[in-house]
Amino acid sequence: MKVAIVGASGAVGQEFLRVLAERDFPMDELVLFGSKRSAGKQYEFRGKTLTVQLLQHNDDFAGVDIAFVSAGGDVSREYAGTITKHGAIMIDNSSAFRMDADVPLVVPEVNPEDAFTRPRGIIANPNCTTILMVVALKAIEQLSHIRRVHVATYQAASGAGAAAMDELHEQYRQLLAGETPTVEKFAYQLAYNLIPQIDVFTDNGYTKEEMKMFNETRKIMHTDISVSATCVRVPALRAHSESIWIETERPVSVEEAREAFAHAEGLVLQDNPAAKEYPMPLFLSGKDPVYVGRIRKDLANENGLAFWLVGDQIKKGAALNAVQIAEVLLARKK
């Protein structure tokens, strides 16, 4: 088993290294690729020093079984043919192929079987907010079909990359020192602020990030579910939070929902408001599961439920989900 990481020096690339090590992913060789800026950098993995190679249009992917790619949509589109031409399965973290009809969009807890129909040799990793949400929605969908979802996201700086996380740190330092904060990675200062825009606006007034949640959820869950989202950047570091309202075909009680969440794959129930126990990004960064709490009936809809979830954006929202896809593929081979 030979594995490659494309974009090894980025925040998600570095998380790939940690997740592969934590899960003792079975492989004989790991190779790293990156841009001209990253080529030559060295990283430790399982006691060995690995050097990042320059990503090029050549035969470097000959013999690679699985390639985890997180270098942006433009790179994914340009190099997909190079990566897959010798038979490598490309698990792509960008938005380049997510809505292509011949590329499966996979969250292993929700639609693992889709990973086995991949005519182009590409499997797409969904958007981070979508991944976290559908893991929770799957538990309720098994009780009653979900017709509608309203969701407000509270997305950490990590969603914009490692440099954005650094900028948030630096902004707090600058402000506390009485300096003018550096603003480069976001449209506005993020420290002490909320920004109700992630990605660019589309013609219908929603951002691309919000439309991803609509379109990707339908593709993953294979239903007519409608999702209306408001995506907000908040000054948390690396775990995203979501406040979710759902409407089901029949009323689902809080007790039913709590039981479903408690036994669902990839979820942890953290729902004891009386003891002030509920998911918070401060304490859940670096964790694998999606955490769910604040479960209650929707007072405005007799068929509605409301709940809150938190998940690590870099981990389950990106690297971990991709590695879990690879584990699904390997399990079929055994």
VMD Tcl script that draws the C-alpha trace (Angstrom):
set ca {
  {0.00 0.00 0.00}
  {1.51 3.29 -1.16}
  {-0.13 6.53 -0.08}
  {0.44 10.11 -1.20}
  {-0.51 13.45 0.33}
  {-0.78 16.41 -2.03}
  {-0.64 19.72 -0.19}
  {1.33 18.22 2.68}
  {2.43 21.55 4.16}
  {-1.05 23.05 4.57}
  {-3.25 22.81 7.65}
  {-5.20 19.84 6.28}
  {-2.04 18.21 4.89}
  {-0.47 18.33 8.33}
  {-3.66 16.92 9.82}
  {-3.46 14.03 7.33}
  {-0.08 13.13 8.80}
  {-1.46 13.18 12.34}
  {-4.62 11.23 11.49}
  {-2.77 8.55 9.51}
  {-0.42 8.08 12.47}
  {-3.18 8.10 15.10}
  {-5.25 5.52 13.24}
  {-2.21 3.39 12.32}
  {-3.37 3.47 8.71}
  {-1.95 0.41 6.91}
  {0.65 1.46 4.37}
  {4.12 0.51 3.22}
  {5.14 3.90 1.90}
  {4.04 7.51 2.23}
  {5.07 10.21 -0.24}
  {4.44 13.93 0.11}
  {3.85 16.50 -2.62}
  {3.55 20.27 -2.61}
  {4.08 23.52 -4.46}
  {7.42 25.14 -5.26}
  {7.14 26.98 -1.96}
  {6.71 23.72 -0.02}
  {9.03 21.41 -1.96}
  {12.02 20.43 0.10}
  {10.33 20.79 3.48}
  {10.74 17.80 5.75}
  {8.29 16.18 8.15}
  {8.57 13.30 10.59}
  {6.23 10.34 10.19}
  {6.51 7.05 12.07}
  {10.12 7.68 12.91}
  {11.13 8.57 9.36}
  {11.93 11.92 7.78}
  {9.89 12.58 4.65}
  {10.74 15.29 2.13}
  {8.03 17.11 0.20}
  {8.41 16.58 -3.54}
  {7.40 19.14 -6.13}
  {4.03 18.29 -7.68}
  {4.58 17.90 -11.42}
  {2.96 16.41 -14.50}
  {5.01 13.23 -14.64}
  {4.83 9.62 -13.45}
  {5.47 10.25 -9.75}
  {2.08 8.72 -8.90}
  {2.86 5.39 -10.54}
  {2.40 2.78 -7.83}
  {0.37 5.07 -5.57}
  {-2.81 3.38 -4.35}
  {-4.49 6.30 -2.57}
  {-3.77 10.02 -2.90}
  {-5.17 12.45 -0.35}
  {-5.35 15.82 -2.10}
  {-5.81 19.14 -0.29}
  {-4.16 21.85 -2.34}
  {-7.15 23.86 -3.59}
  {-9.61 23.41 -6.42}
  {-7.36 24.76 -9.17}
  {-4.61 22.28 -8.33}
  {-7.10 19.42 -8.08}
  {-8.57 20.18 -11.48}
  {-5.16 20.58 -13.13}
  {-3.54 17.47 -11.66}
  {-6.44 15.02 -11.39}
  {-5.41 13.26 -14.60}
  {-1.78 13.05 -13.52}
  {-2.71 11.68 -10.10}
  {-5.17 9.04 -11.33}
  {-3.68 7.94 -14.66}
  {-1.77 4.99 -13.13}
  {-4.73 3.81 -11.06}
  {-4.43 5.84 -7.86}
  {-7.70 6.68 -6.11}
  {-7.81 10.42 -5.58}
  {-9.66 11.48 -2.44}
  {-10.05 15.20 -3.00}
  {-10.70 17.74 -0.28}
  {-11.46 20.68 -2.58}
  {-14.79 21.73 -4.06}
  {-13.58 21.00 -7.62}
  {-15.54 17.80 -8.24}
  {-18.13 17.62 -5.47}
  {-21.17 18.20 -7.64}
  {-19.95 16.26 -10.70}
  {-22.39 13.45 -11.42}
  {-19.58 10.94 -12.01}
  {-17.72 11.72 -8.76}
  {-19.10 10.31 -5.49}
  {-19.39 12.67 -2.53}
  {-18.89 10.58 0.58}
  {-19.31 10.74 4.35}
  {-18.61 7.19 5.60}
  {-21.23 7.28 8.36}
  {-23.90 8.29 5.83}
  {-23.25 6.90 2.32}
  {-20.17 4.61 2.33}
  {-21.39 2.54 -0.62}
  {-21.11 5.54 -2.93}
  {-17.31 5.31 -2.66}
  {-17.27 2.17 -4.80}
  {-18.72 3.81 -7.92}
  {-15.99 6.18 -9.09}
  {-15.58 6.06 -12.89}
  {-12.94 8.81 -12.87}
  {-10.98 7.39 -9.95}
  {-11.94 10.40 -7.83}
  {-13.88 10.56 -4.57}
  {-14.82 13.99 -3.27}
  {-14.64 14.98 0.38}
  {-17.61 17.25 1.19}
  {-17.49 20.74 2.64}
  {-16.65 20.72 6.34}
  {-19.95 22.16 7.52}
  {-21.88 19.67 5.41}
  {-19.90 16.72 6.78}
  {-20.63 17.66 10.38}
  {-24.31 18.26 9.70}
  {-25.13 15.12 7.71}
  {-23.56 12.83 10.32}
  {-26.22 14.15 12.70}
  {-29.02 14.27 10.12}
  {-28.51 10.60 9.25}
  {-29.54 9.60 12.78}
  {-32.85 11.44 12.47}
  {-33.47 10.44 8.84}
  {-33.60 6.82 10.02}
  {-36.53 7.77 12.29}
  {-38.45 9.98 9.86}
  {-37.65 11.61 6.55}
  {-36.29 15.13 6.97}
  {-38.06 17.62 4.72}
  {-36.32 20.86 5.65}
  {-33.28 22.12 7.50}
  {-32.47 25.61 8.68}
  {-28.91 25.98 9.90}
  {-26.73 28.79 11.19}
  {-23.03 27.94 11.27}
  {-20.35 29.39 13.52}
  {-17.18 28.62 11.58}
  {-13.70 28.82 13.02}
  {-10.70 30.55 11.47}
  {-9.25 27.16 10.50}
  {-11.74 26.96 7.64}
  {-9.65 29.57 5.84}
  {-6.37 27.73 6.42}
  {-3.32 27.79 8.67}
  {-2.47 31.39 7.76}
  {-5.92 32.50 8.85}
  {-5.45 30.83 12.23}
  {-2.13 32.63 12.58}
  {-3.79 35.92 11.66}
  {-6.43 35.49 14.37}
  {-3.72 34.90 16.96}
  {-1.81 37.92 15.71}
  {-4.89 40.16 15.72}
  {-5.54 39.46 19.38}
  {-1.88 40.14 20.20}
  {-1.90 43.38 18.21}
  {-5.14 44.64 19.72}
  {-3.98 43.92 23.26}
  {-0.77 45.79 22.48}
  {-2.70 48.78 21.15}
  {-1.61 48.14 17.58}
  {-3.68 48.21 14.38}
  {-4.60 44.59 13.57}
  {-3.44 42.93 10.38}
  {-6.38 42.07 8.09}
  {-5.43 39.92 5.10}
  {-7.19 36.56 5.21}
  {-10.68 37.86 5.96}
  {-12.73 40.77 4.68}
  {-12.69 42.31 8.15}
  {-10.97 41.95 11.49}
  {-12.09 38.61 12.97}
  {-10.86 39.11 16.53}
  {-13.75 40.32 18.73}
  {-16.01 40.13 15.68}
  {-18.36 37.95 13.61}
  {-18.40 38.04 9.81}
  {-21.69 36.88 8.19}
  {-20.02 35.93 4.92}
  {-18.02 32.85 3.97}
  {-17.04 32.65 0.28}
  {-18.58 34.92 -2.35}
  {-22.25 35.80 -2.76}
  {-24.34 34.20 -5.50}
  {-27.24 35.72 -7.42}
  {-29.83 34.47 -4.91}
  {-28.21 36.31 -2.00}
  {-26.68 33.18 -0.48}
  {-22.94 32.61 -0.42}
  {-21.25 29.70 -2.17}
  {-20.61 28.17 1.27}
  {-24.31 28.27 2.04}
  {-25.23 26.77 -1.33}
  {-22.72 23.97 -0.77}
  {-24.74 22.92 2.27}
  {-27.92 22.84 0.16}
  {-26.52 20.95 -2.81}
  {-24.05 18.63 -1.08}
  {-26.55 17.46 1.54}
  {-28.95 16.35 -1.18}
  {-26.26 14.46 -3.06}
  {-24.88 12.70 0.03}
  {-28.23 11.74 1.52}
  {-29.94 10.96 -1.82}
  {-33.09 12.81 -0.78}
  {-35.12 15.89 -1.66}
  {-34.13 17.57 1.62}
  {-34.01 21.39 1.47}
  {-31.36 23.27 3.42}
  {-31.37 26.99 4.12}
  {-28.09 28.12 5.67}
  {-26.47 31.22 7.08}
  {-22.72 30.73 7.41}
  {-20.81 32.96 9.83}
  {-17.08 33.22 10.54}
  {-16.41 33.47 14.28}
  {-13.19 34.01 16.26}
  {-12.85 30.37 17.33}
  {-9.68 28.64 16.23}
  {-10.45 25.27 14.64}
  {-13.80 23.70 15.60}
  {-17.03 24.63 13.80}
  {-20.42 24.87 15.52}
  {-23.89 24.66 13.99}
  {-27.35 25.53 15.25}
  {-29.83 23.33 13.37}
  {-33.62 23.25 13.02}
  {-35.17 20.32 11.17}
  {-38.69 19.47 9.99}
  {-39.54 15.78 9.69}
  {-42.50 14.02 8.05}
  {-43.82 12.93 11.42}
  {-43.17 14.44 14.83}
  {-40.00 13.07 16.42}
  {-39.80 13.38 20.19}
  {-36.78 14.71 22.02}
  {-36.38 11.30 23.65}
  {-36.35 9.53 20.26}
  {-33.82 11.98 18.89}
  {-31.59 11.71 21.93}
  {-31.64 7.91 21.70}
  {-30.84 8.03 17.98}
  {-27.96 10.44 18.48}
  {-26.59 8.39 21.37}
  {-26.30 5.26 19.21}
  {-25.33 6.84 15.88}
  {-21.97 6.20 14.29}
  {-19.58 9.13 14.57}
  {-21.70 11.07 17.08}
  {-21.31 11.77 20.79}
  {-24.32 12.92 22.77}
  {-23.44 15.77 25.14}
  {-26.82 17.02 26.27}
  {-27.31 17.88 29.93}
  {-28.32 21.54 30.06}
  {-29.13 21.38 33.78}
  {-25.46 20.70 34.44}
  {-24.36 23.16 31.73}
  {-23.10 20.26 29.62}
  {-23.25 20.91 25.87}
  {-20.73 20.91 23.01}
  {-18.31 23.84 22.80}
  {-15.45 24.38 20.34}
  {-12.98 25.33 23.06}
  {-13.04 21.80 24.44}
  {-13.62 19.75 21.27}
  {-10.78 20.85 19.01}
  {-8.73 17.82 18.05}
  {-11.55 15.35 18.73}
  {-12.72 12.82 16.14}
  {-16.53 12.69 16.57}
  {-19.29 15.19 16.02}
  {-20.82 16.25 19.35}
  {-24.56 16.96 19.67}
  {-26.52 18.71 22.41}
  {-29.22 21.29 23.22}
  {-31.87 18.94 21.76}
  {-35.36 20.39 21.99}
  {-38.69 20.66 20.19}
  {-39.06 23.49 17.74}
  {-41.70 25.82 19.24}
  {-42.63 27.13 15.78}
  {-43.17 23.75 14.09}
  {-44.95 20.71 15.52}
  {-42.84 18.45 13.29}
  {-39.66 20.29 14.19}
  {-36.59 19.64 16.30}
  {-33.70 21.92 17.18}
  {-30.20 20.94 18.24}
  {-26.62 22.16 18.39}
  {-23.46 20.44 17.19}
  {-19.71 20.98 17.26}
  {-16.97 19.23 15.30}
  {-13.32 19.81 14.54}
  {-13.19 21.40 11.10}
  {-9.68 20.24 10.18}
  {-10.21 16.75 11.53}
  {-13.70 15.31 10.87}
  {-14.47 18.23 8.59}
  {-11.53 17.40 6.33}
  {-8.62 15.01 6.96}
  {-10.33 12.41 9.14}
  {-13.32 12.06 6.82}
  {-10.97 11.48 3.87}
  {-8.98 8.85 5.77}
  {-12.21 7.15 6.82}
  {-13.19 6.98 3.15}
  {-9.91 5.20 2.46}
  {-10.58 2.82 5.35}
  {-13.97 1.97 3.81}
  {-12.20 1.08 0.56}
  {-9.61 -1.06 2.34}
  {-12.24 -2.89 4.38}
  {-13.89 -4.08 1.16}
  {-10.59 -5.59 -0.02}
  {-10.15 -7.74 3.10}
}
mol new
graphics top color blue
foreach p $ca { graphics top sphere $p radius 0.5 }
foreach p [lrange $ca 0 end-1] q [lrange $ca 1 end] { graphics top cylinder $p $q radius 0.2 }
display resetview
